[in-house]
Amino acid sequence: MLCCKDVSQKFSESLDLKLPLHERMLIRMHQLMCRYCARFRRQLLLLRQLSRSDKIVGISQDFSNGLSQQARERIKASLKT
């Protein structure tokens, strides 16, 4: 049986690549018994979904135009010193 540390690592790997069937089954069995790992998996999936979303709730400022002129000047000044 896998420990929580192994399962959390496998969850992260499964986001990038498809795990073999036996590993997926071991993870699923562990997840059914461990509410903490089940919660961790849900959180990972939520973070993945949010990071792929083009709209993030709570951010109303438009950053599509880049830095303001004032910010550019502050950066230039700090780089000169």
C-alpha positions as CSV (number, residue, x, y, z in Angstrom):
1,M,0.0,0.0,0.0
2,L,1.2,3.5,-0.8
3,C,1.8,6.1,1.9
4,C,0.3,9.6,1.7
5,K,3.6,11.1,0.5
6,D,3.8,8.7,-2.4
7,V,0.2,9.2,-3.3
8,S,0.6,13.0,-3.3
9,Q,3.6,12.7,-5.6
10,K,1.6,10.3,-7.9
11,F,-1.3,12.8,-8.0
12,S,1.1,15.5,-9.2
13,E,2.6,13.2,-11.8
14,S,-0.8,12.2,-13.1
15,L,-1.6,15.8,-14.0
16,D,1.2,15.6,-16.6
17,L,1.2,12.1,-17.8
18,K,-1.0,9.0,-17.7
19,L,0.0,6.6,-15.0
20,P,-0.1,2.8,-15.5
21,L,-3.4,1.1,-14.5
22,H,-1.9,-0.6,-11.4
23,E,-0.7,2.7,-10.0
24,R,-4.0,4.4,-10.7
25,M,-5.8,1.6,-8.8
26,L,-3.4,1.8,-5.8
27,I,-4.0,5.6,-5.7
28,R,-7.7,5.2,-6.0
29,M,-7.8,2.6,-3.1
30,H,-5.7,4.9,-0.9
31,Q,-7.9,7.9,-1.8
32,L,-11.0,6.0,-0.8
33,M,-9.5,5.3,2.7
34,C,-7.7,8.7,3.2
35,R,-9.8,11.8,3.3
36,Y,-6.7,14.0,3.4
37,C,-5.4,12.6,0.1
38,A,-8.8,12.9,-1.4
39,R,-8.9,16.5,-0.4
40,F,-5.4,17.1,-1.8
41,R,-6.4,15.7,-5.1
42,R,-9.5,17.9,-5.3
43,Q,-7.4,20.9,-4.5
44,L,-4.8,20.0,-7.2
45,L,-7.6,19.6,-9.8
46,L,-9.1,23.0,-8.7
47,L,-5.7,24.7,-9.0
48,R,-5.2,23.2,-12.4
49,Q,-8.6,24.4,-13.5
50,L,-8.1,27.9,-12.2
51,S,-4.6,28.2,-13.7
52,R,-6.0,27.3,-17.1
53,S,-8.9,29.8,-16.8
54,D,-8.5,33.1,-18.5
55,K,-10.7,34.8,-15.9
56,I,-9.7,34.9,-12.2
57,V,-12.4,36.0,-9.8
58,G,-11.5,39.0,-7.7
59,I,-9.0,40.7,-10.1
60,S,-10.6,43.6,-11.9
61,Q,-7.5,45.4,-13.1
62,D,-6.6,45.0,-16.8
63,F,-2.9,44.0,-17.2
64,S,-3.1,43.5,-20.9
65,N,-1.3,46.9,-21.6
66,G,1.8,46.0,-19.6
67,L,3.5,48.4,-17.2
68,S,2.6,52.0,-16.8
69,Q,5.2,54.6,-17.8
70,Q,5.7,55.5,-14.2
71,A,6.5,51.9,-13.3
72,R,9.0,51.6,-16.2
73,E,10.8,54.7,-15.0
74,R,11.1,53.4,-11.5
75,I,12.5,50.1,-12.8
76,K,15.0,51.9,-15.0
77,A,16.1,54.1,-12.1
78,S,16.5,51.1,-9.8
79,L,18.6,49.3,-12.4
80,K,21.0,52.2,-12.8
81,T,22.0,52.2,-9.1
